[in-house]
Amino acid sequence: MAIDNNRWGILYCPKTNAFRPQKRWEKIEKYLKEQQVAYDYVQSESASSVQRLIKMFINSGYKTIIVVGGDSALNDTVNCLMQVDAETRNQIVLGLIPNGLMNDFAHFWGIEEDDEERLVKAFKRRRVKKIDMGCIRYTNTEGDACRRYFLNCINIGYVAAIMNLRRKMNHIFGSRALSFLFSFGLLLFQRLDYKMHLKINTDVIKRKVMTVCVGNALGYGQTPNAVPYNGLLDVSIVYHPEMTQLFEGIYLFLRGKFLNHRSVHPYRTKKVEVFAAKRAMVGIDGRLMKTPVNKFTISIAPDVINFLLPD
């Protein structure tokens, strides 16, 4: 049976360990009914089910897909969209109602978790913008050539380790700031730098580096000037600071002035080549990925996703 082009496919991803997870959906459902939106709704059972459900929406012919979830669910969604041909993808628009641990891509657009009513009204107006995605191409441990797309950022090194720990801590503290600070505290006495060999534009960097963030958007505060519609990636490289500078860096990070730190070196580029990043974790849109083997490349894919604007 053909799907009405005006009918939305909505994927609801409850927060892990949330108390009464259906309460959030009931609130969203109320606004959908008030706005007389025609929709079909599915709920993910786990993170692993997101791609299966999004593929079901795509194969069933839905032209509007709304994700109620966080950065990881959004990452799975755009990677599903990139698996279909460009003609099919260009007919689909993607909307986001944040419901995750960090919601960094939503924050780029000024979207907060309690914006459900505003978002439903905005999605009905159907203002669409073509946005970019970053892409990492790498070889896995089995020797297969792989690629993975991202909307927010890729972290290599120290911050990837923090983000991984932060995910584990967030359900304990329930606060973005507290979970981040506690994660920082646990990692203070662990490895702070990694031997890296990078090429960005014409610059070759071959030295110890604390962390690298390649951002298509905010990059959890590390690439605050990046925008996902200029065909470029922002890169922040942090060399190993002294301990006093590290605390200064935390302060500037929380104040949104990360690039002002003396150890931060910003770049803007279309491509980052990573020849070596020994023992450094790699995170993509806040989720730890299996560390690529040997060289990997991060590039930009411009104007590939139709995104529903929140205003």
N, C-alpha and C positions, 0 to 999 in steps of 0.2 A: 504494500500500500504506500502510495506517495505521501511524503510529509509536506504539509502546508509550509510555504516559505516563511511565513510570519510566526511560525511556532518555534519556541525556544526549546533547546535541549539543555537542561540544568543538571550539573554534577555537583552534589553536596558532599564535601569531605569533612566529616566531624573532626574536631581537635582530639588528639590522642589524650586519653585519660580525662577528658572533659566531663564535668558533672552535668547531667541532663543535656546531652548533645543535641537532642531534638528541639530544645527550646529555641536555639538560634534559627533552625529551619522554620519553625512555626512563625517566628517574627517575619522572616523573609516571605513566607507563603502568604501572610496577611497582606503585605504590600502588593504582591503579584495579583491577588484577587481584587484588591481595590483598584488597580490599574487595568483590570480586565485583560491580563496577559495570557495568551494561550501557550502552555508549556507542558513538557514531559520532564519528570524528575527521577533521577536515580541517585543512590547513595553508595559511596565507596565503602567496602568492608575493610580495606587496608590500603596502604600506599601502593602495593603491587597491583591492585585492581583498577587504578586510575587509567592506565593506558588502555586496558581492555574496554572500559566503559566509554572512553572518548572515541576509540575506534568504532564502537557500536554506533555512536551518534553520527560519525562521519559517513560510515557505510549506509546508514539509514536515510541519509540525505538532509540532515538538519543544516540550515544555513546560519543559524545563530546558536552558539554554544557559550553558555555561562558557567564559569568555574567558581564555586564557593569553596575556597581553599587558600593555601599558602603558596610560598614560592616554589616548593618542590612539586606540588600538584600542577601548578602552572607550567613548570619546566616539563613535566611528563606530557602535558597537553600540547605544547608547541612542538615537541619532538614527534608526536603522533601526526600533527599537521604537516610537518616537513617530510613525512614518509609518503604522502600522496602527491599526485602530479600538481603542477602549478595551476592548471585550469580549475581543478576541484578546490584547491586551497583558496584561490582568489574569490570563490563564491561564498566562503565561510567567514563570518566575523566572530571575534572572541571578546567576551566580557569577563570582568573579574569582580567578585565580591570577596574581600579578604576574610580569611578564617583560618590563619595559620599561626605559627609561632613567631614569625618575624615580619612577614608581609612587606618586605622592602620594596618590591616593584610597585605595589599599591601605594606606598608612601611617596614614591616619585611623583605620582599623579595627584597627590593630595587626598588620597582616599583613606578613611579611617574605618574601623570595624563597625561602627554604629551608623554608617552612611547608607544602610540598605534602601531606605525610602528614596533618597536622592538618586541612587544608582539605578533603581528600577525605572524611575521617570526618565533619567538620562538615556538609558538603553532603548527606551521606546522611541526617543527622538532619533536614534540611530545615526549619531555623528561618528564617523569612522576615520581613523588615521592609519596609514601604512607605517609600520614600525620595523626597525632592524632587529636582527638577532646576531649574537656572537656564535662562533662555531669552533670547537676544539677537535682537531684531527690527530689521532694517536694510534699506537699499536698496543694491544692488550697482552696479557701474559701468555695467551695461546698463540700469539703471533698474528692475530687478525687485525686488519686495518679497520679502525672504528672512527665514528664521528658523533658528537653530541652537541646540541644547540643549547644556548642559554639566553635568558632575557636580562638578567641582573648582572652577574659577574662570575668570574673564576678567581679563586684564591689559591695561591701556592705558598706553602710554608707555614709560618706561625699562626696566622689568622685562620687558615683552614683547620688547624688543630683546635683553635679556640671555638670556631663555629661548630665543630663536631662535638666538643664537650658541652657547649652551650645548649645544644639540642637535648642532651641528657639531663642538664641541670634545670631547664626551663619549667618542666612539669613540677619540680620541687618548689621553686620560688614564685612562679607565675608572673614574673616581671622581666621585661626585656633587659632593663638596665642592671638589675641585681644579678640575673643569670650570667650576663656578659662579664660583670666585674668579678663574680665568683670564679668564673672560668679563667679569667686573666690571672687571678690570684693563684689558682692551682698550677698554672703553667709558668709562673715566674721563675721557678727553679729548674725548669726543664730546658731542653735545647732551644736557643734563641736565634740561631743562624744556620744557614744551609749553603753549601757550595753550589753556585748556580752559574750557568753559561747561557746568556740570552742575547738576542739581537732585536732591537726595536728601531725602526727606520734605519739610519746609518750607524747607530750606536751599538757597539758590542760591549756587553757587561759580563765580566768574568771575575767573580769575586764572591765573598760571603755576603749573603742577603738574608734579612730577617723574614720578610714577606713580600709577595707580589700580588697585586689585585689588578685584574683586567676587567674593566667595567663597561657594560653597555648602558647601565643606568647608575644608581647611587652606589652600588658596591658596598652596602652596609656602612655607608659613610666614608669609604676610602677613596671613591671617585665621585665626589659631590658635584662636579661640573659636567659629568657625562649625561648625554641625552640619547634615547634610542631611536633617533630619526635624523641623524646627520651623517650617516655612513662611516662613522669613525668610532674607535674604541679609546677610552681613557685608561691609562696605566699608571699606577702608583707603585713605586719600588721603595721599600724601607730598608736602609742599611742598618746594621746592628748598632743601636744607640747605647750610651752609658745608662746605668740604672736610673739615675736622676732624670735623664732625658726620656726614658721609657714612661715614667709616671707623668711627665709633662705631655707626652704623646697621648696617653689615656685621657688626660684632661682636655686636650684640644679635640680629640676624637668625639668625646661626649658633648663638646660645645659646637660641633659641626665645623671645626677649623683644622681638620686633619692635615690639609696641604700646607699649612703654615709651619709645620714642624721641620726643623733643620735636617732631619734624617730622611725626609720624604722627598723623592725625586719623581715629578710627574711627567708623563708623555702623552701625546695623542697620535694615534697611528691606525692603519688598517690591518696590520699584521704583527704578531709577536712570535718569534721563533725561540723555542726553549730547547737547547741542545742538551742540557743537563740540569737536574735539580735533585741532587742526591738525598735520598731519604726524606724528602719533603712531601707532606700530604697535599692532595689536590682536592679542592671543594668546588662544586658547580651549583650555583643558585642555593647555597647554604647546605647542600648535602654532600657528604664525603663520597668521592668516586674512587673506583679502583685505580691506584696510581698508574699512569701510563708508563710503558716501558720505553726507555731510550728517548729519542727526540719526539717532541710534539709541537704542533702549530696552532695558534689561536688567531682567527680572522673574523671579518665582519660579513654578514649576509644582509644587504640593505633592502628595505621595503618588501618584506616577505610575509608579514602577518597583518591582517586587518583587525585593528583593535578598537573596541567601542570606548569612546571618550566618556569620562564621568561627568561632564558638564555640557 
